[in-house]
Amino acid sequence: MQRISQLAVSKGTPAFQAIKRLRSLPKASFSSAAEPEKRKTTKLREMFYKKDLDFLMEAHNGLSAKIVQEAGFKGIWASGLSLSAQLGVRDNNEASWTQVVDVCDFMTECTDIPILLDGDTGFGNFNNARRLITKLERCDIAGVCMEDKLFPKTNSFIDGELQPLADIDEFCGKIMACKDTQKDPDFMVVARLEAFITGYGLDEAYRRADAYHRAGADAILCHSKKKDDSDIKAFMEAWGDRCPVVIVPTKYPDTPVDTFRDYGVSMVIWANHNMRASINAMQQVTQDIYDTQSLVGSEKPGVIATVPEVFRLQNTGELKTAEALYENPTEIHKRMEPARPMKTSE
């Protein structure tokens, strides 16, 4: 930025306007003395450990991740169900962990808020899980949540009572391997309890949570498929404030969030609602176009996004600014240092 400011650029040219926009940014953005931006891992950890309840909203690709950030959410839940659904496969580890990481890479690249990945069972044993951690850290994912079931997993809401749980020692070893592997101390490893899902009671849920916490898990996700919050209430009364607790109220949506605050819950995950909303919208628009053989209904205001809105979400304006700086030969030469003659021997 300092070099650009020292070079001649004609007023009124695209390059001049582009530089003017850059200069309008806060000075702290370019100052070496400015306080560095918090890492996404630190942002996520602070969300878990703050005093008040916080929220993660589901996203499943770069576009939905950007929409989540623009809505005001401070963190993203990269849902396993949603990621698999948008790829057109089942939530049974049919999408490989490398395919999941590829999608997450696009999501984190276009957002500034942290992402917690639904890492299923860790995609295998401790060795698979720790390789996942390494890859997630490289693409700036802030944390992973792993459930204590067997690989390949089945979605918790499909015949949950028939799904076997992982051996406690085996899952604790997996947690330890992940914590030993991570480079960033703020990277979050969340252990997800499936005891209530599979029909066990509070005693088994607590026994497992206690073991996972002692093995190094940064937080516990207490999962329940009941239509009320009784499992959550019972667990929170038994657990207290030993570490942050996360819940996913998909099956008990009528419970007020203030109730979760009263219980001492740290984080609520709205787990799959962007994916489900997009399915409903696409089905309606697609069926209307098929039935009417016309775009009249779908192009009405409020039915679908405008094309300019798509361009805005894609950050097309930034590319226009960059093109003015880097693809205009006239402006390029104006910003270059004077040519130096070649030295010749006398």
Summary of the structure (lengths in Angstrom):
residues: 346
radius of gyration: 24.8
end to end distance: 40.0
largest distance: 93.4
contacts: 1046
relative contact order: 0.12
helix: 48%
strand: 11%
